[in-house]
Amino acid sequence: MALSDIRIFRLLVQLALMTLSLSVIGLCIKAMNELAEDRRKVANLFPLGRILARPIVGVGIALVITCIGIIFVAILNSIYILKDRFPQAIRKRCPQSMSTKTMSVFAVILTPINIVQSYLTAGQSSRVTSSVVSEATIEQILEYTGRSLRYKDMVVVVDYTVISWIILLLLIVGIVIESSKFSRPEYGDTTKEQLSA
């Protein structure tokens, strides 16, 4: 890969982070809508019935908030990468190691969220409770209808869990790229010409 392609690759990493973060946000919203629909069905099927899924909802909300932050940081990092194309007022406000530091912060934040999300997705399930019908009866009825309450059987939950791990890997790749010597400003056009000669 030529040195001139490094800037393009750095921008592509930021674009991929934004795109994947938007997809995680959309999938989390879709999962919340499906949960609301399931709650309505359970309320109609069982008297005083409700679905308990607080852990996965809490982790989903934390994931959405983190992805919103990643989108914001990816936009700022893109401005930093293209800062020689922007006015002097913007260039002065972008410190040299801003990209590395911001991606590192979000990698540290996203790691425990992904671990908890993976644990919940792999081995946990939501519960349906009712004050009138016993839990064993509810489980038999749900098993008879073919409806599963395990998170690993919910495609949307598995999708945003996998994509959030991909985001973490892209953050690590972005940190490595931004830490490399070719991402530094001293490797300008004249240095590229000397190295390629």
C-alpha positions in Angstrom: 0.0 0.0 0.0 1.4 3.3 -1.0 1.8 6.1 1.6 -0.8 8.2 -0.2 -3.3 5.4 0.4 -2.8 5.6 4.2 -5.0 8.7 4.5 -7.7 7.0 2.5 -7.5 3.8 4.6 -7.7 5.9 7.8 -10.8 7.6 6.5 -12.3 4.2 5.5 -11.8 3.0 9.0 -13.7 6.0 10.4 -16.5 5.6 7.8 -16.8 1.9 8.7 -17.0 2.8 12.4 -19.8 5.3 11.7 -21.7 2.8 9.5 -21.5 -0.1 11.8 -22.4 2.1 14.8 -25.5 3.3 13.0 -26.4 -0.3 12.2 -26.0 -1.3 15.8 -28.3 1.6 16.9 -30.9 0.5 14.3 -30.8 -3.1 15.4 -31.1 -2.1 19.0 -34.1 0.0 18.2 -35.6 -2.9 16.2 -35.0 -5.3 19.2 -36.7 -2.8 21.6 -39.7 -2.6 19.2 -39.9 -6.4 19.0 -39.7 -6.6 22.8 -42.6 -4.1 23.1 -44.6 -6.2 20.6 -43.9 -9.3 22.6 -45.0 -7.6 25.7 -48.3 -6.8 24.1 -48.7 -10.4 23.0 -47.9 -11.7 26.4 -50.3 -9.3 28.0 -53.1 -10.5 25.7 -52.2 -14.2 26.1 -51.7 -14.3 29.8 -53.7 -12.3 32.4 -51.4 -9.9 34.1 -48.5 -11.3 32.2 -45.3 -9.5 31.5 -41.8 -10.1 30.1 -38.8 -9.5 32.2 -35.7 -8.5 30.1 -34.1 -5.7 32.1 -30.4 -6.9 31.8 -30.5 -7.1 28.0 -32.3 -3.8 27.7 -29.8 -2.1 30.0 -26.8 -3.4 28.0 -28.6 -2.4 24.8 -29.1 1.1 26.0 -25.4 1.3 27.1 -24.4 0.0 23.6 -26.6 2.6 21.8 -25.1 5.5 23.9 -21.5 4.2 23.2 -22.3 3.9 19.5 -23.6 7.5 19.4 -20.3 8.5 21.0 -18.3 6.5 18.5 -20.2 8.2 15.6 -19.4 11.6 17.0 -15.7 10.7 17.5 -15.4 9.2 14.0 -16.7 12.5 12.6 -14.1 14.4 14.6 -11.4 12.0 13.6 -12.3 12.3 10.0 -12.0 16.1 10.3 -8.6 15.6 12.0 -7.4 13.3 9.1 -8.5 15.8 6.5 -7.5 18.8 8.6 -5.1 20.3 6.0 -8.2 20.7 3.9 -10.1 22.7 6.6 -9.6 26.3 7.7 -6.9 27.2 10.2 -9.4 27.6 13.0 -10.4 23.9 12.8 -6.8 22.7 12.4 -5.6 24.4 15.5 -8.3 22.7 17.7 -7.3 19.2 16.7 -4.4 17.9 18.8 -2.0 15.4 17.2 -3.0 12.3 19.1 -6.7 13.0 19.3 -7.7 10.1 17.1 -5.7 7.6 19.1 -6.9 8.8 22.4 -10.6 9.0 21.5 -10.6 5.5 19.9 -8.7 4.1 22.9 -11.3 5.5 25.3 -14.2 4.0 23.3 -12.4 0.7 23.0 -12.0 0.6 26.8 -15.7 1.5 27.2 -17.0 -1.0 24.6 -15.0 -4.0 25.8 -17.0 -4.7 29.1 -20.3 -3.9 27.3 -19.5 -6.4 24.6 -18.5 -9.0 27.2 -21.7 -8.6 29.2 -23.7 -8.5 25.9 -22.1 -11.8 24.7 -22.7 -13.4 28.1 -26.4 -12.5 28.1 -26.8 -13.5 24.4 -25.1 -16.9 24.8 -26.7 -18.1 28.0 -29.6 -16.0 29.2 -33.2 -15.6 28.3 -36.0 -13.3 29.2 -38.8 -14.5 31.5 -42.5 -14.3 31.3 -44.3 -14.0 34.6 -48.0 -13.8 35.5 -49.7 -13.6 38.8 -52.5 -15.9 37.6 -50.7 -18.6 35.6 -47.7 -20.5 36.9 -44.3 -20.2 35.2 -44.2 -23.9 34.3 -47.5 -23.5 32.4 -46.3 -20.4 30.7 -43.1 -22.2 29.6 -45.1 -25.1 28.2 -47.4 -22.8 26.3 -44.5 -20.9 24.8 -42.7 -24.1 23.9 -45.9 -25.4 22.3 -46.2 -22.2 20.2 -42.6 -22.5 19.1 -41.6 -19.1 20.6 -38.2 -19.0 22.3 -37.3 -16.5 25.0 -33.5 -17.2 24.7 -31.6 -14.3 23.4 -29.4 -16.5 21.2 -32.5 -17.4 19.3 -33.3 -13.8 18.6 -31.6 -12.9 15.3 -31.6 -9.1 16.0 -29.8 -9.5 19.3 -27.2 -11.9 17.9 -26.7 -9.5 14.9 -25.9 -6.4 17.0 -23.8 -8.4 19.4 -21.6 -9.6 16.5 -21.5 -6.1 14.9 -20.4 -4.6 18.3 -17.5 -6.9 18.4 -16.5 -5.9 14.8 -16.7 -2.3 15.9 -14.3 -3.1 18.8 -11.9 -4.8 16.3 -12.1 -1.8 14.0 -11.3 0.5 16.9 -8.2 -1.5 17.6 -7.2 -1.4 14.0 -7.8 2.3 13.9 -5.6 2.8 17.0 -2.8 0.8 15.4 -3.1 2.8 12.2 -3.2 6.2 14.0 -0.2 5.1 16.1 1.9 4.2 13.1 4.6 6.6 11.9 2.9 7.0 8.5 -0.1 8.7 10.1 2.1 11.5 11.5 2.1 15.0 9.9 5.9 14.9 9.3 5.2 12.4 6.5 4.0 15.0 4.1 4.2 15.0 0.3 7.9 15.7 0.2 8.7 12.8 2.5 6.5 10.5 0.4 8.5 11.4 -2.7 11.8 10.8 -0.9 10.7 7.4 0.4 9.3 6.2 -2.9 12.4 7.2 -4.8 
